[in-house]
Amino acid sequence: MNENVIAPGGPAGSTVFKDERKQAYLNPEGADRPLKSPLSSATLDRARRYRLGRLQATMQEWDCGALLLYDPVNIRYAFDSSNMSIWTMHNASRYALILADGPAILFEFEGAEHVNDGLPGIDEVRPAKSWIFFTAGDLIESRMKEWADEVADVIRSQGRNARIAIDKLEPAGAFELRKRGFDLLDGQELAERARSIKSADEIELMRWTIRVCEAGMARMYDKSEPGRTEREIWAELHFENARSGGEWLETKLLTAGARTNPWYQECSDYEIKAGEMISFDTDMIGPYGYCADLSRSWTCGHRTMNEKQRELYAAARDQIDHNLAVLRPGIGFAEFNDRSWRIPEKYIPYRYTLALHGTGMADEWPGVLLHPDFGRNCSGTIEKDMVLNVESLIAEAGSESIKLETQVLITATGAERLDTFPWEDV
């Protein structure tokens, strides 16, 4: 482990901190400065080459001539190119076309071609041909045909086969490509299978994102005072992520007290009372585009937990610790399920359906369901160099919810936790 990347530290000066272990995770640069990554450009460049190579190798395994990407997470993985990611998630205005052994072309939002200067994996940048209704209106059909003609010309001019993998595309666009003689494959599966195996350099980038996330969690811990709203505490994570080069938060999953159960309520202007449980799930897309998906629960004002809170928290820890110990490379999803922690009957109606899921530049394949739901799970095997998240959500009728989650690297012998932000003492 690179201690320069992961190690927390620095002065805090907080009046709220009860746990000095957590205080140590505050940004050592102070309240007014962002965290500065210690990673070299060489680390990032190696990760870029590895990721594009993973995609192209998977394309060759699939006998796939070209890969067309619209999902901004997949484009970031392929090229480290990021431009208006949230906007382009719902406006298909930039895309990438990667040939199995090159070239790789980015079709960029018109006028923004310069944002890709210096990115080594891109052989050519062209203006994108957008045919979304927002800007095309009644010209959609003609613009879509121009788009399809260009995509087809690039693939045929390179002498590639007619099998194209596509991650996200409107049905009309798929029909146009089929009219031109192409067979369409599931590019999201191709991309996520490629993304599932991480390089050592990717893990270093992810460790840094987790470090930034944990600094944000320390700010949240510091501000967990009676009278604060859920939104106020959640904003501390946004703040640390944004100023330290991060991207966005995928959800707004922070609630307190009775609002923690049922789970999946979003943070609100509810003013939290002393002793109420605060539970959250970061779902943070941070620096370098990597995800830090961590969950913790603690009491407002850091009061000693009551008996029920301690019982629920202890059960959540049991689930996390048990399932961590089961993880190893080569174990199938079904075997993991057979050996996994059994949730007590009284908690089942309030359960989190996932026991494990993959994580990279977002939550990704594989997803392994909790044992009551495993009958509808996909098949698969846990592999070395996957990053998985181990989940727990424990609640019962009328109680608060405890949400815990840790992010781990699958090593040759088991699982190494990548996050280190302390659990609560119960």
Buried (B, 14 or more C-beta within 10 A) or exposed (E): EBEEBBEBEBEBEBEEBBBEBBBBBBBBBEEEEBBEBEBEEEBBBBBBBBBBEBBBEBBEEBEBBBBBBBBBBBBBBBBBBBBBBEEBBEBBBBBBBBBBEEEBBBBBBEEBBEBBEEBEBBEEBBEBBBBBEEEBEEEBEEBBBEBBEBBBEBBBEBEBEBBBBBBBBBEEBBEBBEEBEBEBBEBBBBBBBBBBBBBEBBBBBBBBBBBBBBBBBBBBBBBBBEEBBBBBBBBBBBBBBBBBBBBBBBBBBBBBBBBBBEBEBEBBEBEBEEBBBBBBBBBBBBBBBBBBBBBBBBBBBBBEBEEEBBBBBBBBBBBBBBBBEBBBBEBEBBBBBEBBBEBEEEBBEBBBEBBBBBBBBBBBBBBBBBBEBBEEBEEBBBEBBBBBBBBBBBBBEEBBBBBBBBBBBBEEEBBBEBBBBBBBEB
